[in-house]
Amino acid sequence: MSIEIRNVSKRFGAFQALNDINLDIHSGELVALLGPSGCGKTTLLRIIAGLETPDAGSIAFHGEDVSGHDVRDRNVGFVFQHYALFRHMTVFDNVAFGLRMKPKRERPSEPVIAEKVHELLAMVQLDWLADRYPEQLSGGQRQRIALARALAVAPKILLLDEPFGALDAKVRKELRRWLARLHEEINLTSVFVTHDQEEAMEVADRIVVMNKGVIEQIGAPGEVYEHPASDFVYHFLGDSNRLQLGDGQILFRPHEVSLSREAVSEYHGAEVRDIRPLGAVTRVTLKVDGQDELVEAEVVKDHDSLVGLARGERLFIKPKASA
Ligand SMILES: Nc1ncnc2c1ncn2[C@@H]1O[C@H](COP(=O)(O)OP(=O)(O)OP(=O)(O)O)[C@@H](O)[C@H]1O
């Protein structure tokens, strides 16, 4: 099911949270709304869900205007950080909740509900936790159960607000991959909010970069990273360095450099301030001659320029690309 967002604006008092947003999300797509805190991501997601009413504009699902539809009639599933699991219910009952709440005519029988719940728990690979209570689960398990609960009513659209926000880095990574795979399996249209560019790059088919209530750029992860539409997008999508060259300056990412121990023409002399092995790459912080702002370079860990390198030594650097 596709989502069409047309001229959506929203104010909170004098504050313009969303300013004339237009966005088409295709059926089956996994889209990330990415941007800094307060840029309006959550507000947009809540408007799609029907939890918030826009001041202007409309939302359509597959061409049908749902602006006037109540949240219950939109048939969207959502996993919001603050919509926690029901504490007094077992995992099973949490996942069954949406089905049991259906109007009598549409409500499946208990045996059918049980079958469906076990199917969903198997899908999130947590069937063995059916009888536990939420407090007896890890954070990652809770998020997966919340996802199973959201999927129980077979929504055509799934909305996720910082679904992995509170988890530690390793669990986040596992869940991200798992979500991307799941998404491929069940062909949902999903929109998720994140302020973490790595998360957006890794999971999403397309990224919507937002800033101060407007969309700065929409594109595939590679597109927005390689061809940022604005300085804001460039800086938001990854670390960046600035090198002052006379009156001008060039911007480059830490991995877009060549390093050398020897002085080479067109390379800039620098002093090594810090050396950080980060796994496959090593990050070297440099104080380039004639410039106060430090520069970070990342090269493969066995790069020639790193052999026996220590702080305080000289290195020569040349940015490979400029933006
Ligand atoms: N109910 C409300 N009343 C007043 N202001 C609000 C309300 N909801 C959101 N805002 C404001 O609107 C702006 C956008 O909020 P929103 O939650 O959409 O941002 P966000 O991009 O999701 O940020 P975060 O990543 O911090 O959640 C913020 O400045 C916020 O303070």
The ligand as a Gaussian input file, in Angstrom:
#p B3LYP/6-31G(d) Opt

LIG

0 1
 N        2.382000      18.342000      21.306000
 C        3.314000      19.266000      21.103000
 N        3.207000      20.521000      21.599000
 C        4.131000      21.451000      21.367000
 N        5.253000      21.249000      20.646000
 C        5.433000      20.036000      20.128000
 C        4.483000      18.975000      20.327000
 N        4.939000      17.877000      19.677000
 C        6.111000      18.230000      19.116000
 N        6.409000      19.517000      19.372000
 C        7.582000      20.249000      18.881000
 O        7.661000      20.108000      17.481000
 C        9.006000      19.882000      17.068000
 C        9.104000      18.604000      16.271000
 O        8.904000      17.516000      17.135000
 P        9.104000      16.021000      16.666000
 O        8.800000      15.135000      17.825000
 O        8.363000      15.797000      15.420000
 O       10.654000      16.005000      16.357000
 P       11.617000      14.802000      16.006000
 O       12.283000      15.176000      14.752000
 O       10.884000      13.517000      16.040000
 O       12.638000      14.889000      17.178000
 P       13.236000      13.743000      18.140000
 O       14.226000      13.005000      17.320000
 O       13.856000      14.541000      19.230000
 O       12.061000      12.925000      18.588000
 C        9.842000      19.889000      18.329000
 O       10.468000      21.144000      18.450000
 C        8.851000      19.661000      19.436000
 O        9.258000      20.300000      20.612000

